[in-house]
């Protein structure tokens, strides 16, 4: 049965004991406390954050105020949901709206001293400035000694596992065994072939970014590799237009990561930062955004202008768990649903580099699913497994 004729249940957060329920009732309360502890918000902002916690766990969905700059969009996106309990909304929708409401509560959009202040900036800065990053950047100095195919494989692995604190740039040919067992699906050969075709055709590769900080660094290093080795004539990096999902990358985060590379004591890291800076200046690397990247919708609902941009790509690389949920649809798919079937709606050849941190998964074979289920671990959500999945359209 194809995904065109069968649509499994949309994931919601109103099932006690489910991962989605835990996000709202366990993770979000801790997050809000951390946000209030990280910045000296005033009584008004603190009260609004506390009200958001109560509403999102025990109340009903209320629309944004009439003066919200994106109020009309959200009113349309939430048609049929307003006044209903948060848990009855699709999990993807409700989680997205939670972060939009957090920005509202902290004054991000309102005229005043907190306007434009990223509530997650302290967490991002602490991660990017940590001593572990120096070690990871220093490891770049040894990558040039690897054969070309092993170096490319190491950089893809770093981008895949970049938000695993014990990995990142340390993933070289000698350490592959540490991650191979964590790969639930590995279309690495298809990815390399798709990139080679993109390079030979002089095409553009689009990268939809996920997290800032230690995950964005290996993404940028991979982008540098694509440009420097002729695997893309141009790379377009898509980031969020505003803070979103704690650590999602914005343009400010791209600049911070580039600054970290350029200032690194590692000669190789500094060289990467310099090349990327020049690529931005010359147009070989372009950073773009779109309001849709903070919409509570799957990529099935891409607006026409963004769909046209993706359609012109030789390959789109989608990074991270949230983008994966949006790519295949945040539903309880049978895990053996073919990846190409689930992403057939997407307007270009597409690759997903994703560490599993939510229930959604497609593209696995039955034996692998049985093996993973037999471990008795929450393998879909514990961040210890990942997938490299490709629909090459060729």
N, C-alpha and C positions, 0 to 999 in steps of 0.2 A: 504493500500500500504506500503510495507516494505522499510526500508532505503536501502536495497540491490538493489531495483529496482527504487528507487527515490532518487535523490540527489538535494536538494534545492540549491538556489543560494549561491555562496561564497560571504561573506561580503567584500565589498570594501569601500574605503574612499573617493570616488569621488561623493558622493551624498550629496549636501549641506543640512544642517539641520540634518543629521544623526549623531549618536553617533561617528562613526568612523571618519567622516569628522571633527567633533569637536576635536577629539584627536590630529589630525595633525595641525589644524589651530587655536586652542585655548590652548589646554593643552601643547603641545610640545614647543611653543614659551615661555610660562611661565617657563617650566622646564629648558630650555636652559639658561634662564636668571638666574635662581636660581643656576644652576651649575657654571656659570661664577662668580656669587657673592660669592659662597661658598669656592672657592679655587683660589689662586693667579696665575692663568695660565698666560703665557707670550703672547706677540702679535701673535705669530704663531698659538698657540692653539686657542686663541680667534677668530682669523680670520677664522680658519677652522670650528669652531662651527657656526659662523655666516653664512658661506657658506652652511653648512649643512641645516640650517633653510631655506634659500632661495631655495635650491635644493628640499628639501622634501615638500615644500608647492607650489612651482611654476615651478619646473624643472623636469628633467627626471632622471630615475635611471641610475647611473653610477657605474660600478663595482669597487671593491677594486683594489689597485695597485698590480702589479706583485709580490712585495716583501712581501705582507701580508701573515702571517703564515697560514691562512685559506682561502687564495684567491681562490685556486682551488675548494674548496668545495662550496664557495659562487658563483663562476662562474657557476658551475653545477646547484646549487639550483635556480639560477636566469635565467636559459636558457629560452629564449622567452620573458623575461621581460626587459632586458637591452635596454635603449634608449626610453622606454615608460614612460609616466607620472607616478609619484608615486601612484596616486589615482587609476590607472588601475590595480595595483597589488593587490592580495588578502590582506585584512587588516592585517591578522596575519603575512604574509610574510613581508609586508612593515613596520609594527611596529617593528618586530624583526630586520630588516635591519637598521632601524633608530638607534636603540641602538648599533648595531655593528659599525655603522659609527660614532656614538658619541665617542666610545672608540678610534676609529682611530683618530678622530679630537683632542682628549685630550692627545694623545701620549701614550696611555696605552700599546701598543705593540711595540713601537719604542724604540730603545736604547736611553737612556737619563734620565733626572731626573724624568720625569713623568711616566716612564715605571712601570707598575704594580700598579699604584696609582688608587684606586677606586674613580671615580668622584662622587659617591653617598655616600662615607664614612662619610662625615660630617652629612648628614641627618640620616643615620643609627645610628651613635654614639649619636646624640642628642636625638633620640627616646629612645634608650636603656638606656641612662643615666638619663632620665627624672624622676622627683619625683613620677609621677603616677605609674611607674614600682615598686617602693618600696611598694606602697599600694597594688598593685596587688599581689606581691610576699608574702606580709604579710597575705593576705587572704588565702594562702595555709595552714596556721597553723590551720584553722578551718575545713579543708576538712576531716581530719581523724575522725572527730566526726560524719560525715554523714554515713548512712548505705551504704553498698558496692555498691548497684545498683544506688543509688542517687549520690554517689561520682563519679562513672564511667560516669554517664550522665553529670555531671557538667564538667568533664574534656573534654569530647567530645564537649560539647557546647563551652567551652573556646577555643578549637582548631578551631572550626567552626567560631566563632565570634571574634577571637583574634586580628584582625586588626580594630575592632571597639573600639575607645579609651574609650568609656564609659562602656565597658563590660570586656571581658577577664576573669580573675580568679574570678571576683565578681559574675559570673553566678553560683549560687548554687540553691539548690532545692527551696529556698524561693523566688528566682527571676526569675523562669522559665517563668512566665507569660509575662515578658517584652520581651521575644524573641519568644515565641511560635507563636504569631501572625505574626512574620516576617518569619516564615518557610513556604516557598512555597511548599516544599516536605520534608517529614520526614520519612526516612527509618531507624530510630534509632534502632528499634527492630531487623531489619535484620542485621545491623552492629554489634550489640552485639552478635547475634547468630553466625555470621561469625567469630568473634574474639574468641568466645568460641570453635568453631570447630578448628580454627588454633592452639589454645593453647592445646587442647586435642590431636591433631595430632603431636604436637611438631614441628609445621611448622614455616616458616619465614614470617614476615609481612614486606612489603616494604612500605615506606612512601616517596612520591615525594613532597619535600618541596616547598613552595611558597616564602613568604616574610621573611626577617630577622627581628631582633628587637622584638617588642612587639607581633608579630605573631609567631615567632619562639619559644619564651619562652613557651607558652602553648603547642606547638607541642612537645617540649622536655619533658614537664611534662607528656603529654599523653604517649609518648614512654616509660618513666620510669614506668608508671602505667602498660603498657602492659608487660613489662619485670618482674616487681616485683610481679605481680599477675598471672603469668603463662599463659597469653593470647598470648604470642609469645615466642618461644624458642630463636629467634634471630630477631632483627630489623635492616633493612638496610635503611638508610636515604640518599636519593639522593638530591644533591644540584647542583647549577650551577657551571660550570668550570671557569666562569669569571663574572664580574658585568653585570647585565642584568635587564631591566625593573625597574630601579630605586632602588627597595628595595629587589629584589630577593636574596635569601640566597646563600652564598658561604661558603667554609670551614672556612674562616676567620670569618664569621658571626656566624657560629656554635660555634667556640672557644670563641668568645666574649660573646655569650649568656650563654655558660657554665660557663664562668668566672663570669658573673653577678649572676647566681644562686649560685655558690659556695661562693661568697663573700657577699651574702644577709644576713641581720640581722635576717631574718625569719629562725628559726630552720628547718622548713619543706622544705623551698626552698634550704637551704644549704645541707640538706640531699639528696634531689633530684639531685643536682649538683654533689655531691660526688658519688652517685650510678651510674650516667651516666658516670662520668669520669672513674670509675672502669669498667663499661660495655664496654667502648671503649678500655680500656687497655686489657681486657680479651676476646674481640671479640664478646660479646653478642650484642653489638651495633657497626655497621659498617657504615661509611660514604663513599659514592661513588659519582662519577660524570661521565659525558660522554659528548663529544662534541655535541651530539644530543639535549641535554637540552637547548642549545642556537641556535638550528636550527630553521628556519622559517616554520617548517612543523608540521602537526598533527601527533598524535601517530599512525595513520594508517600506517605511513611510518617508523616505528621503524626499525633500523638496526638489522641485525640478532643477533649480540652479545647481544644487550640490550633486544631484544625480548626473547632470551633464559633466561636471568636473571629474567625477569618478569614471564616467564612461570613457573619457579620453586617456585613461591611464593604461600603461602596459601591464602594471600589476599594482594592486593596493595591498599593503601590509597592515593588518589590524592588530594592535597590541592590547594585551591585557584582558582581564576577566569581564569587566563591564562592557567593553566594546564587543567581546564575544557574545555576551547575552543579547546585545542589540543586533548583532549580525545574524545570528541564527533564530532569534526570537526567544524571549524569556519564558519558556514553556517546559513542561515535563516530557521532553522528547524521549522516545526509546533510544538508548545510547547507541544502538546499532544503525540508527538513521544515517544514511550516507551524508557526509559533509557537503558534497557537491549538490545534493538534493536540497539540503537545508539552506544553502546560500545561493541557490539558482536565481533568486530575485536580484542579486547584487549586480550592478552594471559593468563590472570589470572582472578580470581574473583576480582572485583574492587569496591571501594567505593569512592565517591566524597564528600568532605567537601568544600563547596564553598559559599562565599558571592557574590551576583550578582553585577557585575560591568561592564557588557557588554551585548549585545543584545541576545547572544546565550542562549537558554534554551530548555531542553527536559524533559520528564517525569512528566508533570503536567496533572491533570485531567481537563476536559473542564470547569467544574463549577468553579474551582479555577482560571483558566485563565480568565474567564468572570468576576469574582470578582476583580481580580487584575487590569484588564483593566478598570473596572468601577471606580477605584479610581481616574483616571485622572492624576496619578503620573507616572514618569519614573521608574517604579518598577524594570525593568530589569537592570538598570544602576546606581541607586542611592545608592547602598550599604546598603539598609535597609531591604533587604530580603536575604534569604539564603536557601540552599538545603542540605540535607543529602540524598544521593541517592546511592543505592547498587545494584550491579548485583552479587548475591552470587554464581552463577553457581552450585547450589545444589538444 
